[in-house]
Amino acid sequence: MTGTVLSICTSPRKGHSKSPVQRARVIDRHGIEGDAHAGPWHRQLSLLAVGDIEFMRARGLPGLRFGSFAENLVVSGINFDRLGVGSRLRLGREVEIIVTQIGKECHTACAIMARVGECIMPTRGLFAEVVRGGEIAPGAAVEILEAVPRETRAMLPTTGAA
């Protein structure tokens, strides 16, 4: 199964929506250069499926833009419901990531929740660690290298603190 990166978003501060960028340098075991979530931990990248954003638009938020949920990557053509912890993806020709977490607890008084009224990252977002870096841009192919079933519970080594 192959998908496409529709948008790459970054922000200098955690807990805030992100803004789309035209290109990104993804650094090994770090994340997107200049993004607040980059660093030595297991949530270096966050991903949402475009269908989840479209679902929220249909629920009365038609002006919702990519990056509103502080996601780094918006992807089409991949069924995230089939991917569990340990799944490996290639973004473009070089970047490889491994899914380390599904969903997360939303920040208390999260700016995204306050602005949008509901956050889908706690239930729909995927989080990943960068195995191999490189350059990516919107339009890059997303390839599943290894799909670990969602039902499988895996413990993965991380690069740093949680």
N, C-alpha and C positions, 0 to 999 in steps of 0.2 A: 504494500500500500504506500502510495506516495502522495504527499500534500505540498502545500506552498506556504511560505512565510508571507502574510499579507501586510504586516506592520511590525516594526521594531520600535520600542518606546523606552525612553530613559528618563530619569529624574535625579537631581542631586540630593534629594531628601527622601527618607523613608516615610511611609504612611501618607503619601500624597500621590495624586494622579501623575502619570508620566506623559511625555510629549513624543510624538513620532519623530524619528530621525531617518535620514536617507541611507546611511550606512552605519555599521557598527564593527568595532574591533572587539572580538571575544577572546579573552585571555585564559590560557590553561589554568585550571583550578582556581579561577578568580571570578569570571563573569564578564559583563560588558564594561569596557573601559568608560569610566566617568559615571556609572550608574551607582546609586546609593546602596543597592543590594549586592553589589560585587564584594568579594572578600573571601577569606578562608573559612567558609562554612558550607552547609549542605543546600542552601536555597540561593544559589548564585544567579539563577535565571527563573523567571516565572512565565508560564504559558497558559493561554486561554484559547479555546476553539472559537472560531468566528460564530458558530451556531449559538453558543452561549451568550455572546454579546447581542446577537440578533434577537434572541429570546427576551432579553431585558429591554431592548428597543420596542418590541411588540407589547410589552407590559406597561407601556406608557412613557417610555423614555426615548422617543425617536431621535433626539439630538445627541444621544450617547456616542462618544467618539472612542477610537482605539486609544488605550492608555488610561481610560477613566478608572479602571480597577487596579491600577499600578502594575499591570502586566507588562513584561518585557516583549513578549512575542504573541502575535495573533496569528493563528494557523488555520488554514482550511484544508479539507480533504483527508484529515486523520481523525479517526474515532478515538478520542481520549478515554472513553469509557472502557476500552479494551486494554489500556496500558496501566500496568501496576508498577510499584517500586522495583527498580532494577532494569526497567525497559531502557533500551539504548536507541538514540536517534542521531541521524546525521543531518545537519543544516548546511545547505549549499555543498560545496566540494570538500570543505576542510573540517568544519566544526562538528564535534561529537559531544553529546551530552548523555547523562544517565539520570533517569527519574529517581529522585530521592524522597519525595513526599507528595502526597495527594491532599490538597486542601490545607488550610491553616486556620488557626484562631484569629479572628479579626481584632485589630487593635482597639482598645477602649477609646472612645471618642475619635474614632478613625475619620479622617477628613473625607475619605471616599464614601463611607456609610452616611455621613452627614449630607453630602452633596447628592448622592444617588438614591439614598433611602434603603438600599439593600446591597450587599456585597456578595458576588458569586465566587470570589476567590476561596472562601472557606470550604466550599463543597465542590467546585468545578475546576479550580486551578491545579496545574501541575507545577512542581518545583524540581529543579534539576541542578546538578553540578556539572561543570565543564570538564570533560575528559581531554579534549584537544581543541585548542583555539583556532582562530582564523578570522577572515572577514566575511560578513554577511550583509545582505541588502534585501529589501522587500522583493519578492519574486523568487527568492531562493527555494530550491526544492527541499522538502522535508522527507527523509526516508527512515522507515523503521528498520533498524539493524537487528534488534532483538525485542520481541514483545513478551514481557512477563505478565501473565494473567493478573488482573486486578485482585483476585481472590488470594493470590500468593502473598504471604507476608515475608518480606526479606529485611534483614538488617544489613545495612551497607556501611562500610567505613567512610568517614567524612574527612575533609581536609582541615577541620578545625572545630571550634565551639559551635553549639547550636544557637 
